[in-house]
Each structure stands twice: as structure tokens, then as C-alpha cells.
Amino acid sequence: MTALLQREIYTRSLFTKPLSHKIHHLLTDRSQSPPRLCNMNSPDLLTTDFPAARRTLRVAMVTETYPPEINGAAMTMGRVVEGLQGRGHAVQLVRPRQSRREQPVHRLLFEEILKPGLPIPHFDSCKIGLPAKQALVRLWAAQRPDIVHVVTEGPLGWSALAAAAKLQLPVSTNFHTNFHSYSEHYGVGWLKKPITDYLRRFHNKAQRTFVPTSTLQDELSNLGLRNLQVVARGVDTQLFNPARRSTELRRAWGAGPNDLVVMYVGRLAAEKNLPAVLQAYSMMRVGQPSAKLVLVGDGPERERLAREYPQAIFAGTRLREHLATHYASADVFLFPSITETYGNVTVEAMASGLAVVAYDYAAAKQHIRHNINGLIAPFDATDDFVKLATALSQDNWRIRAMGAAARVTAEKLDWNCIVAEFEQALFELTVDQTQSSYPINALA
């Protein structure tokens, strides 16, 4: 029996990865019974109940933004990279160097390649990578990844698309930021069409472009983008949790136990439509004079807003536990942006147990059921947004009920499920590659 088992293992080893320690133990420890063998009416056909080897990938991920930078794309990709490694995949991260003294990180299943970059105008906390096609060709020719995933649309991302095409590697992209919509908020609305044309050419070079909602999928499809696939985004419900509510922090804001705290989290910038928040807050104070407005975040508009609205509390940039405590210590979350691809802050507020008022698109459209776990106004309808927020401020019971229902919704958006969905999409692309005329990539 032992000889037959050894023969079968040798045959299997020609097609699979090295055997596990457990199988080796079965061969060397005669006190253990070998795995069950079945004779299927032939002396040469043997089957066992060995588990199938799990397939893993080498993923080259190219991005111009990554933690500790603070934005939705950076946060999302940080989670995805962490999740892929947790599922046994090797990730090579190519990104701009964030500071002169920064050194690349190398550890099991993770390799970091740092490239030169320049600050992005109006987004000083982020860098734009410089072209690096030849460097990427040399890098990936020496050690081919199974797939290249491009997160951002800058020169470094374009170089990654070109390098992947030259090496005939499968490539996917993410659509994270509505840059074509931002142009209208910075006095260069005439750039909207050329930016849209650029984004279309960029993403159509990929075999797949991932978007977070079906609404965005339809919008981009109408703009001529092809091969779009919805892969949702998750939220850390352990970090963002109503249990982090802090009486001490509320006291520091000047809010008593029964006072209303209204919150906004995000960039303090023109594209975020902040006048809608300030208008809504002014109306909410009519019925709730003790209500507080807390603005969490930073940006080019902060100095002006602080001068014009001294009654608002500017909390600045907050991270992880501090950010989660700020969320949970508020009551109502106002999110008036009309330039989002998703809006991670929406689901973070929901996970924190807040009643959210937002427009009927992006994450709010995907996850909020009006008057059940939040309130949604018609897209870009400021008057409706203000009316909904004002009416909600007068009903503490509704605020608590919506916040509790929002938390239940957020608990279903676990990152493990999101990463599994992304992983499956990458697997499908590599399978498509093996069936095309491109060379077959060896798995790691």
C-alpha cells in the first residue's frame, strides 16, 4: 500500500506544487493510516481525498496613491493588498516615493518598488508618478507577474499599461476618481472633454476596468468605456463602530448628551460641494440652536471656511481610531458631494451608527434605503438635501433608528467578501489569458 501511495504522489507532483508537510508526515509515520485509496475497476487508476492545491497569483499593482496618503483610492487599495496577501497571493506594489527618506518595504508576499513622483496641483498630499515604461518592462521581463493591475491614470499608470502590452501580460484597471467632473470646480471646465477622452483611451487599453457601483458602470459605458465590471468596496466594521462614541470628545466640542452633532468627513475642497453642508447646518440650528457642526479633514478651502464660519469645529485630518471615534461621537452625517465614484465616508458613517443624508448616487444609492437606514435627496438637488437634513434634526428618535439600521447594513459589507470578489475577477482574467494567443504565464 505504501508503494502505491508513493507512486501516486510522484505522479501528482508532476502537475502540482510541492506536497505539504502533512502528506510527508503520512509517508514517514507508519503509525498513521494513509489516505483512503479507491480502485476504480482498474489497477492503474487510483483516487484519494487529498485537498486540491490552492491556486495563487503574482499581482503587480501600480498606483500613484497608497497609505498613509489619505483618500478613497489609497484606503481601498491598502485593504485590497492586505486582503490578497491574506489569501496567499504575492503582491508587487509599484508607486511613487512619498518622501525623500522613504525606503521600500519587502516582506513575505509583498515587494515594493518606489519610483520618482511630483506633487499633484491642489492635491499636495499625493504624488503623480513619472513615466517609467522601460523600467517596468525590465522589471516584469525578469520576473513576470500573472497580471498587472493599474489603480490610477497618471503617467506611471500609462507606463504600466504600455509595459504590460509589450510583454503581453493581462492588465486590469480601477476607476476611482471623477477627474473629468473635477475640472468644473477648478475653473477649467473646458478641459472636461479632453480629460474624458484621455480616461476612455486609458481604461480601454485594459482587459477589464473595475468600478464600485452599477450606476457608475452605466455612466462610464455611456462615455464609451468598455469591459466594465462592478466590484464593490467594503468597510471595516470593527474599526468604525458605534461603541467608540466618546462623551469626553463631545464635551470638548461643547455638546451635551442630548445636543445634536452634525458631521462632514472629507477634503475641504471645491469639488465636495460644501456650501450644501453649511446651508443645511444653518437651517438645522433654527430648531436646534445648540447643534454643533464638526468638519473632519483638510484641504484648500479650510482657511476660508474657518474665517467665514467661526462657529464650525474644524477637527483637521484624523486617522484610524481617532477618525472612528469622531464618527461615532456624532449623530447625523451630511455628505453633499456630487463628484464621487463611490464615497467611502458614506459607509464609514453608516458603520459608525450615524443617520446619513446624501444624494441618490454612488455609495448612498447603492446602500441607503430612503427613510429606513438614511435619507437620500435627488442628485444635486440642494433644496431637497437641506429640507431632509432640517426635518431629520427635529426628530431624535428617527436619528437613532436610522443610525441603528445603517449599522446593520454596513455589517454586510465585510472586506473579506470584497477581496474574494476581486480575487475571482483576477483569476478569470488570467484564465482568459491562457486561452488567448498570448504566452501562458507560470503561476507563482
Secondary structure, DSSP 8 states (H G I E B T S, - for coil): -HHHHHHHHHHHHTTS----HHHHHHHH-TTS-----EE-SSTT-EE----------EEEEE-S--TTS-SHHHHHHHHHHHHHHHTT-EEEEEEE-SSTT----EETTEEEEEE-EEEETTEEEEEEE---HHHHHHHHHHS--SEEEE---SHHHHHHHHHHHHTT--EEEE----HHHHGGGGT-GGGHHHHHHHHHHHHTTSSEEEES-HHHHHHHHHTT--SEEE------TTTS-GGG--HHHHHHTT--TTS-EEEEES--SGGG-HHHHHHHHHHHHHH-TT-EEEEE---TTHHHHHHH-TTSEEEE---HHHHHHHHHT-SEEEE--SS-SS-HHHHHHHHTT-EEEEESSHHHHHH--BTTTBEEE-TT-HHHHHHHHHHHHT-HHHHHHHHHHHHHHHTT--HHHHHHHHHHHHHHHHHHHHTSSS------
